[in-house]
Amino acid sequence: MIDVSRQYKKAVYAASRKTSAQIEFQILNNEAYEEVSGISVSSNAPQSRQAQVVNKVRQMSKKYGTFEPDYWLLDGSFNILPRTNENLSSELGWWSDAICNEDGTFPMEQTLTIEFANPIDTLGVAITFDTLTGEHPADFKISFLNAASEVINTLEVVGNTATYYVSATPVSGYQRLVLTISKWSKGSRRARVTEVDFGVIQTYDGNKLIQVNLLEEMNVVGDTLPSNEIRFVVDNSDKAFNILNPQGYYKFLEKNQEVSLSIGLEIAQGSFEFVHIAKYYLTDWKSDEGTLTTTFTARDFLDALETIDYISIADTNLYALAEDIFLKAGITSYVIDAGLQSIPTQGFKEKIASRKALQCIGIAAKAAIYQDRATGVPMIRRFAEIDARTTFLNYTGEPDMITGMGTYMYADGGYQMKMIDFDNAYKEPQISLEDAVKNIDLTVFNYLEDTFDQVLNTIVSISGSTTVFFEYQTPIISSSVQINIAGATSYSVSKTYDVGIEMVIVADGEVTIAISGKTLAAATTVYRLSDASVKEGKTLLVENPLINSPEQAHDVGNWLAAELSARAVYSVNWRQNPALECGDIVLIEDSFGNKKQSRITKQEYSFQGYLGGKSETRGGI
């Protein structure tokens, strides 16, 4: 469950409440960030980290104190600057070495120049200055130049009062962007720029946000690994998203642009507390004919992993395997339960979709795989660790609360946050009973050394230097690989795997490649776990290549049996609580007044001026 304030807990189930929603849509040219070939500045303070101005981080890590007059306040809000070569993850952006005059003017204009390898087109530009201290340039200009250093467009700003500047004027074909700062908002200050974005970040709320739907799912037993989805509809009466509008946004829309949702609850008059759902990625969009609206769909990181093949490392543990999947998919920020380090695995012996590979890890590790709401970071956490935080306990009140001798069912501070009762439901929950599972058949996979054999014989056409990956017909012990190659000027081996090899080949024409090695033969054994208390029931077959020992099969089988014994599926339409997440264990009230402990497996939120939705849970009868 998301950590929220006491005021939120009081307000969320109040008889009368006010909610809101907000979409942040980053209409950016994502390729432009990869095209950056150089960043230069007019002056650079020792603490400056100018390369960070194009990393999509739009706030400094902390307020850092420097000895500019009347800048470092002794109010506890400022921090010591990190050393030049320490805490490299700390965000600072560009700080000029030059300090402006007392009237804010710089003796020499300060410039930040960004060069691109190829011409780019963007829906304008957005610049974040120093949001933590509230400082910004008063007068500045932004110039866009082509490859011949000819000015395409110039934006001149005088009397600026904002720490975040955005221009939604389309600019095409520029290879250089120059920010020139002539005057700062306060005297005796350095110029400070946190981020430059190639495009605009649009915020939709109020009358501009017509409707938003959020779908979150978690399949506990792991037969599927669902991708969560945000779908939102915005007012397009200004025709900004019309395909024929030459000044519109449509031509700048592209897949994988970032979308974030915030759902707010009023906790005091005019004051809202928001639950943030970050880092979904645009997949579809369309203008709705006749309604003057545009509909967008975005999904979390798992959707993209479906199309990314994974080549496995071998003889490792589930932690290292999961980390390798993330890194090869280009995901560098993630959280993996340390408990996975103690679970050995032989890895995968064939090419597999990254999403499917994570699904297999989830089952083998008895873990949930999901995206953290607030940060958008992929998470792998064992259910044992999740349940330790969400199980109900006796509760006598918070430290500053006066309570009687009685105890109360713990539901996050005594506010019954994890209670779905009739006071908040639109109608009685629907209950269905899934078929009982009598047998669980788990296949244990082991790969043993077999014969030395040829596993690849192919001819490829190469022109120049080319990196090629070859997949074997049969997996081999990677260290036993032998290569015979004809027709190449030269070659080198980049990476070897049990399932294939990556090579750099230099040639001009056809190249014949034959590869041999000690093959690996799969030895499989099926272990059955039966529930004698179930007279009639179905048999569940689990074929997971990461289950490599009888002990592991027994452990995973017992966990699956415990989860599958929760056969009652509850479905309830209710007012919804954005702080609840899939995986949380809640109490759900039935028509007989009983409150059943049940795990949330699906959450649907719908906002159209007010918040409502649907929850599905699994629990006992």
C-alpha positions as CSV (number, residue, x, y, z in Angstrom):
1,M,0.0,0.0,0.0
2,I,1.2,3.5,-0.8
3,D,2.3,5.5,2.3
4,V,-0.2,8.4,2.8
5,S,-0.9,10.9,5.5
6,R,-3.3,10.6,8.4
7,Q,-5.4,13.3,6.8
8,Y,-5.7,11.2,3.6
9,K,-6.7,8.1,5.7
10,K,-9.5,10.1,7.3
11,A,-10.8,11.6,4.0
12,V,-10.7,8.7,1.6
13,Y,-13.7,6.8,3.1
14,A,-15.5,9.9,4.3
15,A,-19.2,10.2,3.4
16,S,-18.4,13.2,1.2
17,R,-15.1,13.6,-0.6
18,K,-13.6,15.5,-3.5
19,T,-11.1,13.8,-5.9
20,S,-9.1,15.0,-8.9
21,A,-6.8,13.6,-11.5
22,Q,-3.9,14.9,-13.5
23,I,-2.0,13.5,-16.5
24,E,1.6,14.5,-17.3
25,F,2.4,13.8,-20.9
26,Q,6.0,14.1,-22.2
27,I,5.7,14.9,-25.9
28,L,9.5,14.7,-26.4
29,N,11.7,13.5,-29.2
30,N,13.3,10.6,-27.4
31,E,15.8,10.0,-30.2
32,A,17.1,13.6,-29.8
33,Y,18.7,12.7,-26.4
34,E,20.6,9.9,-28.1
35,E,21.7,12.2,-30.9
36,V,23.4,14.7,-28.5
37,S,27.1,14.8,-29.6
38,G,28.4,17.5,-27.4
39,I,27.6,20.0,-24.6
40,S,29.7,23.2,-24.1
41,V,29.3,26.1,-21.8
42,S,30.8,29.6,-21.4
43,S,32.0,28.9,-17.9
44,N,31.8,25.9,-15.6
45,A,31.8,26.0,-11.7
46,P,33.9,23.1,-10.1
47,Q,30.7,21.5,-8.9
48,S,28.9,21.7,-12.2
49,R,27.8,18.5,-14.0
50,Q,26.8,19.9,-17.4
51,A,26.2,16.4,-19.0
52,Q,23.2,16.0,-16.7
53,V,21.2,18.7,-18.5
54,V,20.0,16.0,-21.0
55,N,19.3,13.0,-18.7
56,K,15.5,13.8,-18.1
57,V,16.0,14.5,-14.4
58,R,14.2,17.8,-13.8
59,Q,15.1,18.6,-10.2
60,M,18.4,18.8,-8.3
61,S,18.9,16.1,-5.7
62,K,19.1,18.7,-2.9
63,K,19.5,22.4,-2.3
64,Y,23.2,22.8,-2.2
65,G,24.9,25.6,-0.4
66,T,27.6,27.8,-2.0
67,F,29.2,31.1,-0.8
68,E,27.3,33.5,-3.0
69,P,26.1,36.5,-0.9
70,D,22.8,35.8,1.0
71,Y,22.4,32.4,-0.7
72,W,23.2,29.8,1.9
73,L,20.5,30.2,4.5
74,L,21.1,28.6,7.9
75,D,17.6,27.2,8.1
76,G,18.5,23.5,7.7
77,S,17.3,23.3,4.1
78,F,20.7,23.4,2.4
79,N,23.3,20.6,2.0
80,I,27.0,20.3,1.5
81,L,28.0,20.0,-2.2
82,P,29.3,16.5,-3.2
83,R,32.9,16.4,-4.3
84,T,33.7,16.4,-8.0
85,N,34.3,12.7,-8.2
86,E,31.9,11.5,-5.5
87,N,28.1,10.8,-5.4
88,L,28.0,10.9,-9.1
89,S,24.3,10.1,-9.1
90,S,23.5,13.4,-7.3
91,E,21.8,15.7,-9.7
92,L,23.2,19.2,-10.1
93,G,23.0,20.1,-13.8
94,W,25.0,23.1,-15.1
95,W,26.3,25.8,-12.8
96,S,28.2,28.7,-14.3
97,D,31.5,29.8,-12.8
98,A,30.6,33.4,-13.6
99,I,28.6,35.3,-11.0
100,C,26.2,38.0,-12.1
101,N,26.2,41.6,-10.9
102,E,24.0,42.9,-8.0
103,D,21.4,43.9,-10.5
104,G,21.4,40.3,-12.0
105,T,23.2,41.1,-15.3
106,F,26.2,39.0,-16.3
107,P,29.3,41.0,-17.4
108,M,29.5,38.4,-20.1
109,E,26.5,36.5,-21.3
110,Q,26.5,32.9,-20.1
111,T,25.8,30.2,-22.7
112,L,24.9,26.5,-22.8
113,T,25.3,24.9,-26.2
114,I,24.0,21.5,-27.2
115,E,25.2,19.9,-30.4
116,F,23.4,17.0,-32.3
117,A,24.9,14.4,-34.6
118,N,22.0,14.7,-37.0
119,P,19.2,17.3,-37.6
120,I,16.2,16.9,-35.3
121,D,12.6,18.1,-35.2
122,T,10.9,18.9,-31.9
123,L,7.7,20.4,-30.6
124,G,9.5,23.3,-29.2
125,V,11.7,23.1,-26.1
126,A,11.4,23.1,-22.3
127,I,14.0,24.2,-19.8
128,T,14.1,23.6,-16.1
129,F,16.2,26.0,-14.0
130,D,16.6,25.8,-10.2
131,T,13.2,24.7,-8.9
132,L,14.4,24.1,-5.3
133,T,15.5,27.6,-4.6
134,G,13.0,29.2,-7.0
135,E,15.7,31.0,-9.0
136,H,15.8,31.5,-12.8
137,P,17.0,33.8,-15.5
138,A,15.0,37.0,-16.0
139,D,16.2,37.6,-19.5
140,F,17.4,35.0,-21.9
141,K,17.1,33.7,-25.5
142,I,17.1,30.3,-27.1
143,S,18.6,29.9,-30.6
144,F,18.2,27.0,-33.0
145,L,20.8,26.6,-35.7
146,N,21.3,24.2,-38.6
147,A,24.4,22.3,-39.7
148,A,25.7,25.4,-41.5
149,S,25.4,27.4,-38.3
150,E,22.5,29.4,-39.8
151,V,19.8,30.5,-37.3
152,I,16.5,28.7,-37.9
153,N,14.6,30.3,-35.1
154,T,15.2,32.4,-32.0
155,L,13.0,32.7,-28.8
156,E,13.7,35.8,-26.8
157,V,12.3,36.1,-23.3
158,V,12.4,39.3,-21.2
159,G,11.1,39.5,-17.6
160,N,10.7,35.8,-17.0
161,T,9.4,34.8,-13.6
162,A,9.2,31.0,-13.9
163,T,11.7,28.2,-13.0
164,Y,10.3,26.1,-15.8
165,Y,10.1,27.6,-19.3
166,V,8.3,25.9,-22.2
167,S,7.8,26.9,-25.8
168,A,5.4,24.7,-27.9
169,T,6.5,26.2,-31.2
170,P,7.6,23.5,-33.5
171,V,11.2,23.6,-34.8
172,S,12.6,21.4,-37.5
173,G,16.0,20.5,-38.8
174,Y,18.3,22.0,-36.1
175,Q,21.6,20.6,-35.1
176,R,22.5,23.1,-32.4
177,L,20.6,24.6,-29.5
178,V,22.1,27.6,-27.7
179,L,20.7,29.0,-24.5
180,T,22.0,32.5,-23.8
181,I,21.4,34.0,-20.3
182,S,22.0,37.7,-19.9
183,K,20.2,38.5,-16.6
184,W,19.4,36.4,-13.5
185,S,16.4,36.8,-11.2
186,K,18.7,37.6,-8.2
187,G,21.9,39.5,-7.9
188,S,25.3,37.9,-7.2
189,R,24.3,34.5,-8.4
190,R,25.5,31.8,-10.7
191,A,23.4,30.7,-13.7
192,R,21.9,27.2,-12.9
193,V,20.2,24.9,-15.4
194,T,18.9,21.5,-14.3
195,E,17.4,20.1,-17.6
196,V,16.8,20.9,-21.2
197,D,14.0,18.9,-22.8
198,F,13.6,18.5,-26.6
199,G,9.8,19.0,-26.8
200,V,7.2,19.9,-24.2
201,I,5.7,18.3,-21.1
202,Q,1.9,18.9,-21.2
203,T,-0.2,18.7,-18.1
204,Y,-3.9,17.8,-18.4
205,D,-6.4,18.3,-15.6
206,G,-9.7,20.0,-14.9
207,N,-11.8,20.6,-18.0
208,K,-8.9,19.5,-20.3
209,L,-8.9,16.0,-18.9
210,I,-12.2,14.4,-20.0
211,Q,-11.6,10.9,-18.7
212,V,-8.9,8.7,-17.4
213,N,-8.8,4.9,-16.7
214,L,-6.1,3.0,-14.9
215,L,-5.8,-0.8,-15.0
216,E,-3.4,-2.6,-12.7
217,E,-3.1,-6.4,-12.5
218,M,-1.0,-9.0,-10.6
219,N,-1.2,-12.7,-11.3
220,V,0.1,-14.2,-8.1
221,V,0.7,-17.7,-9.4
222,G,2.5,-16.4,-12.5
223,D,0.8,-18.1,-15.4
224,T,0.8,-14.7,-17.1
225,L,2.7,-11.5,-16.5
226,P,0.1,-8.7,-17.2
227,S,1.1,-5.2,-18.3
228,N,-0.7,-2.3,-16.6
229,E,-2.4,0.4,-18.6
230,I,-3.4,4.1,-18.5
231,R,-6.0,5.3,-21.0
232,F,-7.0,9.0,-21.0
233,V,-9.1,11.3,-23.1
234,V,-8.3,15.0,-23.5
235,D,-10.2,17.9,-24.9
236,N,-9.1,18.5,-28.5
237,S,-11.4,21.5,-29.3
238,D,-8.3,23.5,-30.2
239,K,-7.4,20.8,-32.8
240,A,-3.9,20.5,-31.4
241,F,-3.9,16.7,-32.1
242,N,-5.5,16.9,-35.5
243,I,-3.3,15.2,-38.1
244,L,-3.8,18.0,-40.7
245,N,-2.9,20.8,-38.3
246,P,0.6,22.1,-39.4
247,Q,1.2,23.7,-36.1
248,G,-0.2,20.8,-34.1
249,Y,1.2,18.1,-31.9
250,Y,0.2,15.1,-34.0
251,K,3.4,14.7,-36.0
252,F,5.5,14.8,-32.8
253,L,3.7,11.9,-31.2
254,E,5.7,8.7,-31.1
255,K,5.6,5.4,-29.2
256,N,7.3,5.2,-25.8
257,Q,6.7,8.9,-24.9
258,E,6.3,9.0,-21.1
259,V,3.0,9.4,-19.4
260,S,2.3,9.7,-15.6
261,L,-0.9,9.9,-13.7
262,S,-1.7,11.5,-10.3
263,I,-4.9,10.9,-8.5
264,G,-5.7,13.4,-5.8
265,L,-7.9,13.5,-2.7
266,E,-8.9,16.7,-1.0
267,I,-7.6,16.5,2.6
268,A,-8.4,20.2,3.5
269,Q,-10.3,23.0,1.9
270,G,-8.5,23.5,-1.5
271,S,-5.6,21.2,-0.6
272,F,-5.1,17.8,-2.3
273,E,-2.8,14.9,-1.6
274,F,-1.8,13.0,-4.7
275,V,-1.0,9.4,-5.3
276,H,1.4,9.2,-8.2
277,I,1.6,6.5,-10.9
278,A,4.8,7.1,-12.9
279,K,6.4,6.1,-16.1
280,Y,4.0,4.5,-18.4
281,Y,4.8,4.6,-22.1
282,L,2.7,5.7,-25.0
283,T,1.5,2.8,-27.3
284,D,-1.6,4.1,-29.2
285,W,-3.4,7.4,-29.9
286,K,-6.4,8.5,-32.0
287,S,-8.5,11.5,-32.6
288,D,-12.1,10.8,-31.8
289,E,-14.2,12.0,-34.8
290,G,-17.2,14.1,-33.9
291,T,-16.4,14.5,-30.2
292,L,-13.4,17.0,-30.3
293,T,-11.4,14.7,-28.1
294,T,-8.2,12.6,-28.4
295,T,-7.7,9.2,-26.7
296,F,-4.2,7.9,-25.7
297,T,-3.1,4.6,-24.3
298,A,0.1,4.0,-22.4
299,R,1.5,0.8,-20.7
300,D,4.2,0.0,-18.2
301,F,7.7,-1.4,-18.9
302,L,6.5,-5.0,-19.2
303,D,4.7,-4.3,-22.5
304,A,8.0,-3.3,-24.3
305,L,9.8,-6.4,-22.9
306,E,7.4,-8.7,-24.9
307,T,9.4,-7.8,-28.1
308,I,12.9,-7.9,-26.7
309,D,14.6,-11.3,-26.9
310,Y,16.8,-12.4,-24.1
311,I,19.9,-14.6,-24.4
312,S,20.6,-16.1,-21.0
313,I,23.7,-16.3,-18.9
314,A,24.3,-19.8,-17.4
315,D,25.0,-21.3,-14.0
316,T,24.2,-18.4,-11.9
317,N,21.4,-17.3,-9.4
318,L,18.0,-15.8,-10.0
319,Y,19.2,-12.3,-8.8
320,A,22.0,-12.2,-11.4
321,L,19.7,-13.6,-14.0
322,A,17.0,-10.9,-13.4
323,E,19.6,-8.2,-13.4
324,D,21.0,-9.4,-16.7
325,I,17.5,-9.3,-18.2
326,F,17.0,-5.7,-17.1
327,L,20.4,-4.5,-18.3
328,K,20.1,-6.2,-21.7
329,A,16.7,-4.6,-22.1
330,G,18.2,-1.1,-21.4
331,I,16.8,-0.9,-17.9
332,T,19.4,0.5,-15.5
333,S,17.3,1.4,-12.5
334,Y,15.6,-1.6,-10.7
335,V,15.0,-3.2,-7.4
336,I,15.5,-7.0,-6.9
337,D,14.9,-8.8,-3.7
338,A,18.3,-9.9,-2.2
339,G,16.7,-13.2,-1.4
340,L,17.0,-14.3,-5.0
341,Q,20.8,-14.4,-4.6
342,S,20.4,-17.7,-2.7
343,I,18.4,-19.5,-5.5
344,P,20.7,-21.1,-8.0
345,T,19.8,-21.6,-11.6
346,Q,21.2,-23.1,-14.8
347,G,19.5,-20.3,-16.8
348,F,17.6,-20.6,-20.1
349,K,18.9,-22.8,-22.9
350,E,17.0,-21.1,-25.7
351,K,16.2,-17.6,-26.8
352,I,13.2,-16.3,-24.9
353,A,11.2,-13.1,-24.7
354,S,12.4,-10.9,-21.8
355,R,8.8,-10.7,-20.4
356,K,8.5,-14.4,-20.4
357,A,11.9,-14.8,-18.8
358,L,10.8,-12.5,-15.9
359,Q,7.6,-14.5,-15.6
360,C,9.6,-17.7,-15.1
361,I,11.7,-15.9,-12.4
362,G,8.6,-14.9,-10.6
363,I,7.4,-18.5,-10.3
364,A,10.8,-19.9,-9.4
365,A,11.4,-17.2,-6.8
366,K,7.8,-17.1,-5.5
367,A,8.0,-13.4,-6.2
368,A,5.9,-10.5,-7.6
369,I,7.2,-8.6,-10.6
370,Y,5.7,-5.2,-11.1
371,Q,6.4,-1.5,-11.6
372,D,6.7,0.7,-8.5
373,R,4.0,3.3,-8.7
374,A,5.8,6.4,-7.4
375,T,9.1,5.9,-9.2
376,G,8.2,3.7,-12.2
377,V,11.1,1.5,-11.2
378,P,10.7,-2.3,-12.0
379,M,10.5,-4.3,-8.8
380,I,11.0,-8.0,-8.0
381,R,9.9,-8.8,-4.4
382,R,9.2,-12.2,-2.8
383,F,5.6,-12.6,-1.6
384,A,6.9,-13.7,1.8
385,E,8.4,-10.3,2.2
386,I,5.3,-8.5,0.8
387,D,2.9,-10.4,3.0
388,A,5.0,-9.7,6.1
389,R,4.1,-6.0,5.7
390,T,0.5,-6.4,4.8
391,T,-0.9,-9.2,7.1
392,F,-3.5,-8.1,9.7
393,L,-2.4,-7.8,13.3
394,N,-4.0,-6.7,16.6
395,Y,-3.7,-2.9,16.9
396,T,-4.2,-0.6,19.8
397,G,-3.6,2.8,18.2
398,E,-0.9,5.1,17.0
399,P,1.6,6.6,19.5
400,D,-0.2,9.9,19.8
401,M,-3.7,8.4,20.0
402,I,-5.7,7.8,23.2
403,T,-7.3,4.3,23.0
404,G,-9.3,2.1,25.3
405,M,-8.5,-1.3,26.5
406,G,-9.9,-3.0,23.4
407,T,-7.8,-3.9,20.4
408,Y,-8.7,-3.2,16.7
409,M,-8.0,-5.1,13.6
410,Y,-4.9,-3.4,12.1
411,A,-5.7,-1.7,8.9
412,D,-2.9,0.9,8.5
413,G,-3.1,3.1,11.5
414,G,-6.6,2.1,12.6
415,Y,-8.3,3.9,9.7
416,Q,-9.5,0.7,8.1
417,M,-7.6,1.6,4.9
418,K,-7.6,-2.1,3.9
419,M,-11.3,-2.6,4.5
420,I,-13.7,-2.8,1.5
421,D,-17.1,-2.7,3.1
422,F,-20.7,-2.0,2.1
423,D,-20.3,1.7,3.2
424,N,-18.0,2.2,0.2
425,A,-19.4,-0.4,-2.3
426,Y,-22.0,0.5,-4.9
427,K,-23.5,-3.0,-4.7
428,E,-22.8,-6.3,-3.1
429,P,-19.5,-8.0,-4.2
430,Q,-19.8,-10.7,-6.8
431,I,-18.2,-14.0,-5.7
432,S,-17.2,-16.9,-8.0
433,L,-15.4,-20.1,-7.0
434,E,-12.6,-21.4,-9.1
435,D,-12.1,-25.2,-9.6
436,A,-10.1,-26.9,-6.9
437,V,-6.5,-28.0,-7.8
438,K,-5.9,-31.6,-6.7
439,N,-2.5,-32.2,-8.4
440,I,0.4,-29.9,-9.2
441,D,2.9,-31.5,-11.7
442,L,6.3,-29.7,-11.7
443,T,8.9,-30.5,-14.3
444,V,12.5,-30.3,-13.0
445,F,15.0,-29.4,-15.8
446,N,18.6,-30.4,-15.8
447,Y,21.1,-30.0,-18.6
448,L,23.8,-32.6,-18.9
449,E,26.9,-32.7,-21.1
450,D,26.3,-34.9,-24.1
451,T,28.2,-35.4,-27.3
452,F,30.6,-33.1,-29.1
453,D,28.7,-32.0,-32.3
454,Q,28.3,-29.4,-34.9
455,V,25.5,-26.9,-33.9
456,L,25.8,-24.3,-36.7
457,N,26.7,-24.4,-40.3
458,T,25.6,-21.3,-42.3
459,I,26.6,-18.8,-45.0
460,V,26.2,-15.1,-44.5
461,S,26.9,-12.1,-46.7
462,I,29.1,-9.5,-45.0
463,S,30.2,-6.0,-46.2
464,G,32.7,-4.3,-44.0
465,S,32.7,-4.8,-40.3
466,T,29.5,-6.3,-39.0
467,T,28.4,-7.6,-35.5
468,V,26.3,-10.8,-35.9
469,F,24.6,-13.1,-33.4
470,F,24.3,-16.8,-34.3
471,E,21.8,-19.0,-32.4
472,Y,22.8,-22.7,-32.1
473,Q,20.5,-25.5,-33.2
474,T,21.3,-27.2,-29.8
475,P,22.7,-25.6,-26.7
476,I,26.3,-26.3,-25.8
477,I,28.8,-25.6,-23.0
478,S,29.9,-22.2,-24.0
479,S,33.5,-22.7,-23.0
480,S,33.8,-25.7,-25.4
481,V,33.0,-23.7,-28.6
482,Q,35.1,-24.3,-31.7
483,I,34.8,-22.0,-34.7
484,N,35.7,-22.7,-38.3
485,I,35.3,-19.7,-40.6
486,A,36.1,-19.2,-44.3
487,G,35.9,-16.0,-46.5
488,A,36.4,-13.5,-43.7
489,T,39.3,-11.0,-43.6
490,S,39.2,-11.2,-39.8
491,Y,36.8,-12.0,-37.0
492,S,36.6,-11.7,-33.2
493,V,34.2,-13.2,-30.6
494,S,32.3,-10.6,-28.5
495,K,30.2,-12.8,-26.3
496,T,29.6,-16.6,-25.9
497,Y,26.5,-18.2,-24.5
498,D,25.2,-21.7,-24.2
499,V,22.6,-20.9,-26.8
500,G,24.6,-18.8,-29.3
501,I,27.6,-16.6,-30.0
502,E,28.1,-12.9,-30.9
503,M,30.9,-12.2,-33.4
504,V,32.4,-9.2,-35.2
505,I,33.2,-10.2,-38.8
506,V,35.2,-8.2,-41.3
507,A,34.6,-9.4,-44.9
508,D,33.4,-8.4,-48.4
509,G,31.2,-11.1,-49.6
510,E,30.0,-14.6,-48.5
511,V,31.4,-16.0,-45.3
512,T,31.0,-19.7,-44.3
513,I,30.7,-20.4,-40.5
514,A,30.7,-23.8,-38.8
515,I,30.5,-24.0,-35.0
516,S,30.9,-27.1,-32.8
517,G,30.9,-27.8,-29.1
518,K,29.9,-30.1,-26.3
519,T,26.1,-30.3,-26.5
520,L,23.8,-30.1,-23.6
521,A,20.9,-32.6,-23.3
522,A,17.8,-31.7,-21.3
523,A,17.0,-34.3,-18.6
524,T,13.5,-33.7,-17.2
525,T,11.7,-35.3,-14.3
526,V,8.1,-34.6,-13.3
527,Y,7.2,-34.4,-9.6
528,R,3.6,-34.5,-8.5
529,L,2.2,-32.8,-5.4
530,S,-1.3,-34.0,-4.5
531,D,-3.9,-32.7,-2.1
532,A,-5.6,-35.6,-0.5
533,S,-8.4,-33.4,0.9
534,V,-9.5,-32.6,-2.6
535,K,-11.8,-35.4,-3.9
536,E,-12.1,-34.0,-7.4
537,G,-10.1,-31.3,-9.0
538,K,-7.9,-30.3,-11.9
539,T,-4.2,-30.9,-12.4
540,L,-1.9,-27.9,-12.9
541,L,1.2,-28.5,-15.0
542,V,4.2,-26.2,-14.3
543,E,7.1,-26.4,-16.9
544,N,9.6,-23.7,-15.8
545,P,13.2,-24.1,-17.0
546,L,14.4,-22.3,-13.9
547,I,13.2,-25.1,-11.6
548,N,16.4,-27.2,-11.5
549,S,16.1,-29.5,-8.4
550,P,13.5,-31.7,-6.6
551,E,13.9,-29.5,-3.5
552,Q,13.0,-26.4,-5.4
553,A,10.1,-28.1,-7.1
554,H,8.7,-29.2,-3.7
555,D,9.1,-25.6,-2.3
556,V,7.5,-23.9,-5.3
557,G,4.7,-26.5,-5.5
558,N,3.8,-26.0,-1.8
559,W,3.6,-22.2,-2.4
560,L,1.5,-22.6,-5.5
561,A,-0.9,-25.0,-3.6
562,A,-1.3,-22.5,-0.8
563,E,-2.0,-19.6,-3.2
564,L,-4.4,-21.7,-5.3
565,S,-6.3,-22.8,-2.2
566,A,-7.7,-19.2,-2.2
567,R,-10.4,-20.1,-4.7
568,A,-12.9,-17.4,-3.9
569,V,-12.7,-14.6,-6.4
570,Y,-14.4,-11.4,-5.2
571,S,-15.3,-8.6,-7.6
572,V,-16.6,-5.3,-6.2
573,N,-17.6,-2.0,-7.7
574,W,-16.8,0.7,-5.2
575,R,-15.6,4.2,-4.6
576,Q,-11.9,3.0,-4.8
577,N,-8.9,4.0,-2.8
578,P,-5.8,5.0,-4.9
579,A,-3.5,4.1,-2.0
580,L,-4.3,0.4,-2.3
581,E,-2.1,-1.7,-4.7
582,C,-2.3,-5.1,-6.3
583,G,-0.8,-7.7,-3.9
584,D,-2.2,-5.9,-0.8
585,I,-4.2,-8.2,1.6
586,V,-7.5,-6.6,2.4
587,L,-10.7,-7.4,4.3
588,I,-13.8,-7.6,2.0
589,E,-17.3,-7.6,3.5
590,D,-19.9,-10.1,2.2
591,S,-23.7,-10.1,2.4
592,F,-23.6,-11.9,5.8
593,G,-21.5,-9.3,7.5
594,N,-18.4,-11.4,7.4
595,K,-15.0,-9.8,6.5
596,K,-12.9,-12.1,4.4
597,Q,-9.1,-11.7,4.2
598,S,-8.3,-11.6,0.5
599,R,-5.4,-10.5,-1.8
600,I,-6.0,-7.8,-4.4
601,T,-5.2,-9.1,-7.9
602,K,-6.8,-6.4,-10.1
603,Q,-7.5,-2.7,-9.7
604,E,-9.5,-0.6,-12.1
605,Y,-9.8,3.2,-11.6
606,S,-12.1,5.5,-13.5
607,F,-12.1,9.3,-13.2
608,Q,-14.7,11.5,-14.9
609,G,-14.9,14.4,-12.5
610,Y,-15.3,11.8,-9.7
611,L,-13.4,8.7,-8.7
612,G,-14.8,5.1,-8.8
613,G,-13.7,1.7,-9.9
614,K,-13.6,-2.0,-9.4
615,S,-11.4,-4.4,-7.4
616,E,-10.9,-8.1,-7.8
617,T,-9.4,-10.1,-5.0
618,R,-8.7,-13.8,-4.2
619,G,-9.2,-15.4,-0.8
620,G,-10.9,-18.1,1.2
621,I,-14.6,-19.0,1.2
